[in-house]
């Protein structure tokens, strides 16, 4: 059975719900390799994003895994790796 992955569209929605959106940043553009700082998100916004991902996907992320990622692409990798690990267990 396939597991649900976190997509960039899911992450955009969760970022908007968790911390809003900076007017000067186009979240709908190519944001995978931009830093969260460039996107206007601070560490508190990322913690809230991580909490929402945990609730929505039923996983427990390590606090450092969310705090240490710098880009949306890196966060997608961390979350989807965790989802794959938990799905295989």
C-alpha positions in Angstrom: 0.0 0.0 0.0 1.4 3.4 -1.0 1.9 5.9 1.7 1.0 9.6 1.5 4.0 11.8 0.8 4.4 15.4 1.7 4.4 17.3 -1.6 5.5 20.8 -2.3 1.9 21.9 -2.7 1.1 20.4 0.8 4.1 22.2 2.2 3.0 25.5 0.7 -0.4 25.2 2.2 0.9 24.2 5.6 3.4 27.1 5.6 0.6 29.6 4.8 -1.6 28.1 7.5 1.2 28.0 10.1 2.7 31.4 9.6 1.1 33.3 6.8 2.9 34.5 3.7 5.3 37.5 3.1 3.9 39.8 0.5 7.2 40.1 -1.4 7.6 36.3 -1.7 5.8 34.2 -4.3 5.3 30.8 -2.5 3.8 29.5 -5.7 7.1 29.9 -7.5 10.2 27.7 -7.5 11.0 27.7 -3.7 12.5 24.3 -3.2 16.1 25.6 -2.9 15.4 29.0 -1.3 16.1 29.3 2.4 13.3 29.6 4.8 14.9 32.9 5.8 14.6 34.1 2.2 11.0 33.1 2.3 10.4 35.1 5.4 10.0 32.2 7.9 11.8 32.2 11.2 12.4 29.2 13.6 9.1 29.6 15.4 7.3 29.4 12.0 9.2 26.3 11.2 8.4 24.7 14.6 4.7 25.4 14.0 5.0 24.0 10.5 6.6 20.8 11.9 3.8 20.5 14.4 1.2 20.8 11.7 3.0 18.2 9.6 3.1 15.8 12.6 -0.6 16.2 13.3 -1.6 15.9 9.6 0.6 12.9 8.7 0.6 11.1 12.1 4.3 11.1 12.5 6.8 12.3 15.2 9.6 14.4 13.7 12.8 14.9 15.7 12.9 18.6 16.8 16.4 19.0 15.4 15.3 17.6 12.0 12.9 20.5 11.5 15.1 23.1 13.1 18.2 22.1 11.1 16.7 22.2 7.6 17.3 25.4 5.6 15.1 24.9 2.5 11.7 23.5 1.6 13.4 20.9 -0.5 15.4 19.7 2.5 12.2 19.6 4.7 10.4 17.5 2.1 13.3 15.1 2.1 13.3 14.8 5.9 9.5 14.4 6.2 9.2 11.9 3.3 12.1 9.8 4.7 10.4 9.7 8.0 7.1 8.7 6.4 8.8 6.0 4.4 10.5 4.6 7.5 7.3 4.5 9.5 5.4 3.0 6.6 8.0 0.2 6.3 7.8 -0.6 10.1 
